[in-house]
Amino acid sequence: MTTLQTSVLGIDFENPFILASAPPTARIDSIDKAFTLGWGGAVLKTITPDNLEMIEASQRYAAWRAGNKVYGFENIELLSHLTLQQWLDGIKFLKQKHPTKIQIASIMAPVIKEEWQNLVKTLNNSEISAYELNFSCPHGMPEKGIGMAIGTNAEISAQITKWVKEVAAKPVFVKLSPNVTNIAEIAMAVEKAGADGISAINTVQSMMGVDLNTFIPMPNVNGKSTFGGYSGSSVKPIGLRCVAQIRQNSSLPILGIGGISNWHDAAEYITVGADAVQVCTEVMINGYAVISALKSGLLHYLETKGFNSPSDIKNKAIPNLSSHEKLPKSEQFYPQINDDLCIKCQKCVTVCDESEHSALSFDGKKITVNKAACVGCSLCSHACPKQAISMEK
Ligand SMILES: Cc1cc2nc3c(=O)[nH]c(=O)nc-3n(C[C@H](O)[C@H](O)[C@H](O)COP(=O)(O)O)c2cc1C
């Protein structure tokens, strides 16, 4: 029988869907609700030493939307506002009420050995199942020399991983930033330093836009703004690339994150190397209840394809990733026009003309393809407003 059960480093998740460290995991009562609704686990909103100052801005979000769909989301939010004691009490309460649900403690501290180790020693006695070291928040914290300031430096990342591993009584995931030239290099550095797993990605450093009446960038914080962290559907291609790059260079378990808004996105992450996935923005926009469709969709896909569990599709896409040089380039695809769907707008003709090839023409009745001029690039199929063009050999 097909199951969604997923084991990572000996930690058993009921399903591979974990809430990412963020506002949906910032309060004990709301995590309680999420567990009741079916989430397999939660990475708690990043916990810091109590004396680390955390003054939030208003507004702290901006969104790129088309119609009702939010494609991209930017935030300049900082970390948890609960005290360490509040977390300890909350973790205990949640474990008693939901013994099968997994809690992972996301942590961050200044680059001081005692600060990291004290945090870990305190949390060692709690019911968390693992740690996630936040080396990747791209706003606010780097100004204090932490967050992404750590995760963009392989040496410091390795150093802190070692400090944590010296005292950690639970497995240690390191959460990496996509805002680096080569994320695999940082992954390999923390693996060498003893990390047990990788979480990727945190948000992509961004600027959502500028109000052209006031010239204030978004989000507007009383007339000023700052660079933020970009998340949601539009970062999925970046997250997938990062996870695949890490998988190509490391055999550590990976918690895949970034733009997962449906079961299909989650399955794609697993095929490029994720063991389980984390979700944030989709939940922030649509609520915890999205877990039902995530679970039923993935289960149905696995059943239909004859797989027993998510781990059966893990890494399946990795052998199909190659260097550009080694791509099989001898055979070409050509556009096939579906005349029933085509509205003769000739957009495909225009874009092909104006982007190099002039392989399409309109004879007054239908679009025709000049195979001698066509290079099979597929631009016409993407520009067609009616999806009337498919690429075939
Ligand atoms: C408002 C907001 C707050 C976040 N806070 C944290 C945080 O405290 N710690 C952390 O590791 N990641 C934090 N993240 C990053 C998310 O955990 C996640 O890595 C990122 O949003 C990409 O996933 P998504 O596209 O599903 O949102 C935050 C993201 C958002 C949108």
The ligand as a Gaussian input file, in Angstrom:
#p B3LYP/6-31G(d) Opt

LIG

0 1
 C        7.560000      36.318000       6.442000
 C        8.640000      35.301000       6.429000
 C        9.401000      35.060000       7.571000
 C       10.421000      34.116000       7.564000
 N       11.125000      33.887000       8.704000
 C       12.098000      32.929000       8.712000
 C       12.788000      32.606000       9.903000
 O       12.526000      33.153000      10.979000
 N       13.748000      31.650000       9.831000
 C       14.071000      30.998000       8.678000
 O       14.938000      30.129000       8.672000
 N       13.392000      31.272000       7.528000
 C       12.433000      32.217000       7.514000
 N       11.731000      32.464000       6.373000
 C       12.074000      31.721000       5.137000
 C       11.176000      30.509000       4.921000
 O       11.333000      29.579000       5.962000
 C       11.459000      29.817000       3.568000
 O       12.792000      29.379000       3.586000
 C       11.249000      30.747000       2.382000
 O       10.137000      31.570000       2.572000
 C       11.079000      29.968000       1.067000
 O        9.958000      29.107000       1.125000
 P        8.506000      29.495000       0.490000
 O        8.714000      29.899000      -0.927000
 O        7.670000      28.256000       0.682000
 O        7.984000      30.640000       1.297000
 C       10.694000      33.398000       6.373000
 C        9.932000      33.629000       5.223000
 C        8.905000      34.561000       5.242000
 C        8.090000      34.767000       3.991000

